[in-house]
Amino acid sequence: MIESNSTLYDNGFGTSYFQPPESVESLMYDRIKGDIWALGVTLFSIAFGILPFEHDQSEQTDLRPKN
């Protein structure tokens, strides 16, 4: 098990598509757990070519390579 000695954060870093829900809602969150969330979103995007959820600010992003 990963032990986290980190403090909680309330500000998000990176692209909002990959931020954990707590970060998007400006709630306190553990950054290591946020990194695990982002990894899951990344792996889903690689496997299926789309994001795993709808994003409020834009249409579903197609992540498949363009020909």
N, CA, C and O atoms as CSV, one atom per row, in Angstrom:
chain,resi,resn,atom,element,x,y,z
A,1,MET,N,N,0.831,-1.174,0.000
A,1,MET,CA,C,0.000,0.000,0.000
A,1,MET,C,C,0.881,1.244,0.000
A,1,MET,O,O,1.906,1.289,0.680
A,2,ILE,N,N,0.486,2.222,-0.744
A,2,ILE,CA,C,1.232,3.480,-0.810
A,2,ILE,C,C,0.831,4.342,0.376
A,2,ILE,O,O,-0.350,4.619,0.589
A,3,GLU,N,N,1.821,4.758,1.140
A,3,GLU,CA,C,1.531,5.672,2.242
A,3,GLU,C,C,1.814,7.086,1.792
A,3,GLU,O,O,2.851,7.372,1.193
A,4,SER,N,N,0.892,7.951,2.084
A,4,SER,CA,C,1.028,9.331,1.666
A,4,SER,C,C,1.316,10.217,2.867
A,4,SER,O,O,0.513,10.293,3.798
A,5,ASN,N,N,2.448,10.877,2.846
A,5,ASN,CA,C,2.762,11.856,3.871
A,5,ASN,C,C,2.460,13.256,3.364
A,5,ASN,O,O,2.797,14.249,4.009
A,6,SER,N,N,1.829,13.326,2.217
A,6,SER,CA,C,1.549,14.624,1.617
A,6,SER,C,C,0.358,15.283,2.296
A,6,SER,O,O,-0.485,14.624,2.905
A,7,THR,N,N,0.317,16.563,2.174
A,7,THR,CA,C,-0.815,17.307,2.698
A,7,THR,C,C,-1.914,17.345,1.646
A,7,THR,O,O,-1.714,16.940,0.501
A,8,LEU,N,N,-3.042,17.824,2.043
A,8,LEU,CA,C,-4.154,17.938,1.110
A,8,LEU,C,C,-4.042,19.242,0.329
A,8,LEU,O,O,-3.539,20.246,0.834
A,9,TYR,N,N,-4.517,19.206,-0.903
A,9,TYR,CA,C,-4.461,20.372,-1.784
A,9,TYR,C,C,-5.864,20.744,-2.223
A,9,TYR,O,O,-6.754,19.894,-2.269
A,10,ASP,N,N,-6.062,22.012,-2.544
A,10,ASP,CA,C,-7.364,22.434,-3.046
A,10,ASP,C,C,-7.263,23.118,-4.403
A,10,ASP,O,O,-8.252,23.652,-4.906
A,11,ASN,N,N,-6.083,23.105,-4.992
A,11,ASN,CA,C,-5.926,23.705,-6.315
A,11,ASN,C,C,-5.521,22.621,-7.304
A,11,ASN,O,O,-4.765,21.708,-6.970
A,12,GLY,N,N,-6.033,22.735,-8.522
A,12,GLY,CA,C,-5.759,21.729,-9.521
A,12,GLY,C,C,-4.616,22.120,-10.430
A,12,GLY,O,O,-4.378,23.300,-10.688
A,13,PHE,N,N,-3.919,21.116,-10.909
A,13,PHE,CA,C,-2.836,21.317,-11.853
A,13,PHE,C,C,-3.126,20.489,-13.094
A,13,PHE,O,O,-3.734,19.422,-13.007
A,14,GLY,N,N,-2.700,20.971,-14.228
A,14,GLY,CA,C,-2.852,20.203,-15.450
A,14,GLY,C,C,-4.176,20.450,-16.148
A,14,GLY,O,O,-4.918,21.373,-15.813
A,15,THR,N,N,-4.448,19.612,-17.111
A,15,THR,CA,C,-5.646,19.715,-17.934
A,15,THR,C,C,-6.870,19.271,-17.151
A,15,THR,O,O,-6.829,18.249,-16.467
A,16,SER,N,N,-7.945,20.015,-17.240
A,16,SER,CA,C,-9.140,19.707,-16.454
A,16,SER,C,C,-9.734,18.339,-16.793
A,16,SER,O,O,-10.412,17.743,-15.957
A,17,TYR,N,N,-9.493,17.835,-17.998
A,17,TYR,CA,C,-9.975,16.501,-18.364
A,17,TYR,C,C,-9.419,15.435,-17.423
A,17,TYR,O,O,-10.083,14.429,-17.174
A,18,PHE,N,N,-8.223,15.637,-16.902
A,18,PHE,CA,C,-7.534,14.618,-16.123
A,18,PHE,C,C,-7.518,14.910,-14.628
A,18,PHE,O,O,-6.966,14.123,-13.859
A,19,GLN,N,N,-8.105,16.012,-14.203
A,19,GLN,CA,C,-8.147,16.357,-12.784
A,19,GLN,C,C,-9.216,15.538,-12.079
A,19,GLN,O,O,-10.264,15.253,-12.658
A,20,PRO,N,N,-8.957,15.156,-10.826
A,20,PRO,CA,C,-9.983,14.424,-10.073
A,20,PRO,C,C,-11.177,15.327,-9.777
A,20,PRO,O,O,-11.036,16.550,-9.753
A,21,PRO,N,N,-12.341,14.739,-9.553
A,21,PRO,CA,C,-13.541,15.542,-9.292
A,21,PRO,C,C,-13.373,16.525,-8.132
A,21,PRO,O,O,-13.901,17.636,-8.179
A,22,GLU,N,N,-12.645,16.122,-7.100
A,22,GLU,CA,C,-12.435,17.017,-5.959
A,22,GLU,C,C,-11.697,18.279,-6.379
A,22,GLU,O,O,-12.000,19.368,-5.891
A,23,SER,N,N,-10.742,18.142,-7.267
A,23,SER,CA,C,-9.964,19.286,-7.732
A,23,SER,C,C,-10.822,20.227,-8.561
A,23,SER,O,O,-10.736,21.446,-8.411
A,24,VAL,N,N,-11.638,19.673,-9.423
A,24,VAL,CA,C,-12.503,20.487,-10.277
A,24,VAL,C,C,-13.504,21.272,-9.426
A,24,VAL,O,O,-13.851,22.407,-9.753
A,25,GLU,N,N,-13.962,20.661,-8.337
A,25,GLU,CA,C,-14.927,21.313,-7.452
A,25,GLU,C,C,-14.251,22.146,-6.363
A,25,GLU,O,O,-14.922,22.636,-5.454
A,26,SER,N,N,-12.934,22.310,-6.447
A,26,SER,CA,C,-12.145,23.091,-5.484
A,26,SER,C,C,-12.259,22.566,-4.057
A,26,SER,O,O,-12.266,23.345,-3.104
A,27,LEU,N,N,-12.349,21.246,-3.911
A,27,LEU,CA,C,-12.359,20.611,-2.602
A,27,LEU,C,C,-10.953,20.132,-2.271
A,27,LEU,O,O,-10.107,20.029,-3.159
A,28,MET,N,N,-10.699,19.844,-1.020
A,28,MET,CA,C,-9.396,19.324,-0.605
A,28,MET,C,C,-9.242,17.890,-1.120
A,28,MET,O,O,-10.189,17.104,-1.073
A,29,TYR,N,N,-8.042,17.555,-1.613
A,29,TYR,CA,C,-7.788,16.198,-2.105
A,29,TYR,C,C,-6.322,15.842,-1.920
A,29,TYR,O,O,-5.460,16.716,-1.827
A,30,ASP,N,N,-6.057,14.549,-1.869
A,30,ASP,CA,C,-4.705,14.019,-1.762
A,30,ASP,C,C,-4.115,13.961,-3.174
A,30,ASP,O,O,-4.706,13.357,-4.070
A,31,ARG,N,N,-2.974,14.575,-3.368
A,31,ARG,CA,C,-2.393,14.667,-4.704
A,31,ARG,C,C,-2.020,13.290,-5.270
A,31,ARG,O,O,-2.112,13.089,-6.481
A,32,ILE,N,N,-1.607,12.349,-4.434
A,32,ILE,CA,C,-1.271,11.006,-4.931
A,32,ILE,C,C,-2.520,10.326,-5.485
A,32,ILE,O,O,-2.467,9.696,-6.541
A,33,LYS,N,N,-3.631,10.448,-4.785
A,33,LYS,CA,C,-4.887,9.875,-5.287
A,33,LYS,C,C,-5.330,10.580,-6.572
A,33,LYS,O,O,-5.898,9.953,-7.466
A,34,GLY,N,N,-5.070,11.870,-6.656
A,34,GLY,CA,C,-5.368,12.604,-7.885
A,34,GLY,C,C,-4.531,12.116,-9.055
A,34,GLY,O,O,-5.016,12.035,-10.184
A,35,ASP,N,N,-3.267,11.788,-8.783
A,35,ASP,CA,C,-2.400,11.241,-9.826
A,35,ASP,C,C,-2.899,9.873,-10.296
A,35,ASP,O,O,-2.834,9.561,-11.486
A,36,ILE,N,N,-3.391,9.068,-9.370
A,36,ILE,CA,C,-3.938,7.757,-9.740
A,36,ILE,C,C,-5.186,7.944,-10.597
A,36,ILE,O,O,-5.389,7.201,-11.558
A,37,TRP,N,N,-6.025,8.923,-10.265
A,37,TRP,CA,C,-7.208,9.247,-11.085
A,37,TRP,C,C,-6.771,9.605,-12.506
A,37,TRP,O,O,-7.314,9.085,-13.480
A,38,ALA,N,N,-5.784,10.498,-12.613
A,38,ALA,CA,C,-5.310,10.942,-13.927
A,38,ALA,C,C,-4.734,9.776,-14.724
A,38,ALA,O,O,-4.917,9.708,-15.939
A,39,LEU,N,N,-4.051,8.869,-14.060
A,39,LEU,CA,C,-3.513,7.690,-14.738
A,39,LEU,C,C,-4.645,6.831,-15.296
A,39,LEU,O,O,-4.554,6.333,-16.419
A,40,GLY,N,N,-5.708,6.658,-14.516
A,40,GLY,CA,C,-6.856,5.885,-14.999
A,40,GLY,C,C,-7.497,6.519,-16.218
A,40,GLY,O,O,-7.853,5.822,-17.168
A,41,VAL,N,N,-7.648,7.843,-16.200
A,41,VAL,CA,C,-8.212,8.553,-17.356
A,41,VAL,C,C,-7.298,8.382,-18.571
A,41,VAL,O,O,-7.770,8.162,-19.687
A,42,THR,N,N,-5.994,8.485,-18.345
A,42,THR,CA,C,-5.026,8.325,-19.437
A,42,THR,C,C,-5.094,6.930,-20.036
A,42,THR,O,O,-5.136,6.787,-21.258
A,43,LEU,N,N,-5.105,5.896,-19.196
A,43,LEU,CA,C,-5.165,4.521,-19.699
A,43,LEU,C,C,-6.469,4.245,-20.443
A,43,LEU,O,O,-6.459,3.569,-21.472
A,44,PHE,N,N,-7.582,4.754,-19.942
A,44,PHE,CA,C,-8.861,4.603,-20.638
A,44,PHE,C,C,-8.802,5.271,-22.007
A,44,PHE,O,O,-9.258,4.710,-23.003
A,45,SER,N,N,-8.237,6.470,-22.044
A,45,SER,CA,C,-8.141,7.216,-23.303
A,45,SER,C,C,-7.269,6.492,-24.319
A,45,SER,O,O,-7.576,6.483,-25.511
A,46,ILE,N,N,-6.194,5.891,-23.854
A,46,ILE,CA,C,-5.320,5.123,-24.749
A,46,ILE,C,C,-6.053,3.889,-25.267
A,46,ILE,O,O,-5.976,3.572,-26.454
A,47,ALA,N,N,-6.756,3.199,-24.386
A,47,ALA,CA,C,-7.416,1.949,-24.762
A,47,ALA,C,C,-8.602,2.155,-25.701
A,47,ALA,O,O,-8.800,1.364,-26.624
A,48,PHE,N,N,-9.396,3.211,-25.479
A,48,PHE,CA,C,-10.644,3.383,-26.221
A,48,PHE,C,C,-10.674,4.577,-27.171
A,48,PHE,O,O,-11.589,4.695,-27.985
A,49,GLY,N,N,-9.684,5.462,-27.075
A,49,GLY,CA,C,-9.608,6.590,-27.989
A,49,GLY,C,C,-10.541,7.742,-27.677
A,49,GLY,O,O,-10.641,8.686,-28.461
A,50,ILE,N,N,-11.226,7.681,-26.543
A,50,ILE,CA,C,-12.110,8.767,-26.099
A,50,ILE,C,C,-11.919,8.955,-24.596
A,50,ILE,O,O,-11.332,8.109,-23.921
A,51,LEU,N,N,-12.421,10.068,-24.090
A,51,LEU,CA,C,-12.390,10.279,-22.645
A,51,LEU,C,C,-13.504,9.455,-21.991
A,51,LEU,O,O,-14.530,9.202,-22.622
A,52,PRO,N,N,-13.317,9.034,-20.738
A,52,PRO,CA,C,-14.301,8.151,-20.098
A,52,PRO,C,C,-15.566,8.852,-19.607
A,52,PRO,O,O,-16.446,8.197,-19.049
A,53,PHE,N,N,-15.678,10.161,-19.799
A,53,PHE,CA,C,-16.831,10.894,-19.304
A,53,PHE,C,C,-17.039,12.144,-20.133
A,53,PHE,O,O,-16.138,12.585,-20.846
A,54,GLU,N,N,-18.210,12.704,-20.039
A,54,GLU,CA,C,-18.507,13.961,-20.722
A,54,GLU,C,C,-17.830,15.097,-19.978
A,54,GLU,O,O,-17.726,15.064,-18.752
A,55,HIS,N,N,-17.377,16.086,-20.697
A,55,HIS,CA,C,-16.741,17.248,-20.093
A,55,HIS,C,C,-17.681,18.427,-20.260
A,55,HIS,O,O,-18.271,18.605,-21.325
A,56,ASP,N,N,-17.827,19.233,-19.219
A,56,ASP,CA,C,-18.795,20.332,-19.223
A,56,ASP,C,C,-18.487,21.409,-20.260
A,56,ASP,O,O,-19.410,22.013,-20.806
A,57,GLN,N,N,-17.209,21.661,-20.543
A,57,GLN,CA,C,-16.843,22.820,-21.342
A,57,GLN,C,C,-16.798,22.580,-22.842
A,57,GLN,O,O,-16.722,23.541,-23.607
A,58,SER,N,N,-16.843,21.355,-23.280
A,58,SER,CA,C,-16.741,21.098,-24.717
A,58,SER,C,C,-17.385,19.753,-25.062
A,58,SER,O,O,-17.798,19.001,-24.180
A,59,GLU,N,N,-17.458,19.477,-26.336
A,59,GLU,CA,C,-17.965,18.196,-26.799
A,59,GLU,C,C,-16.964,17.099,-26.458
A,59,GLU,O,O,-15.811,17.376,-26.127
A,60,GLN,N,N,-17.419,15.850,-26.544
A,60,GLN,CA,C,-16.526,14.714,-26.302
A,60,GLN,C,C,-15.334,14.807,-27.249
A,60,GLN,O,O,-15.506,14.977,-28.456
A,61,THR,N,N,-14.163,14.697,-26.714
A,61,THR,CA,C,-12.951,14.813,-27.508
A,61,THR,C,C,-12.580,13.458,-28.097
A,61,THR,O,O,-12.497,12.463,-27.377
A,62,ASP,N,N,-12.361,13.424,-29.399
A,62,ASP,CA,C,-11.928,12.207,-30.069
A,62,ASP,C,C,-10.410,12.185,-30.029
A,62,ASP,O,O,-9.751,13.040,-30.620
A,63,LEU,N,N,-9.860,11.198,-29.328
A,63,LEU,CA,C,-8.416,11.127,-29.131
A,63,LEU,C,C,-7.732,10.156,-30.086
A,63,LEU,O,O,-6.543,9.873,-29.935
A,64,ARG,N,N,-8.473,9.643,-31.070
A,64,ARG,CA,C,-7.861,8.723,-32.024
A,64,ARG,C,C,-6.942,9.476,-32.971
A,64,ARG,O,O,-7.202,10.634,-33.297
A,65,PRO,N,N,-5.859,8.827,-33.418
A,65,PRO,CA,C,-4.950,9.491,-34.355
A,65,PRO,C,C,-5.664,9.885,-35.639
A,65,PRO,O,O,-6.515,9.148,-36.136
A,66,LYS,N,N,-5.319,11.033,-36.163
A,66,LYS,CA,C,-5.905,11.521,-37.419
A,66,LYS,C,C,-5.079,10.979,-38.596
A,66,LYS,O,O,-3.851,10.928,-38.541
A,67,ASN,N,N,-5.784,10.579,-39.652
A,67,ASN,CA,C,-5.094,10.077,-40.855
A,67,ASN,C,C,-4.791,11.185,-41.817
A,67,ASN,O,O,-4.215,10.942,-42.877
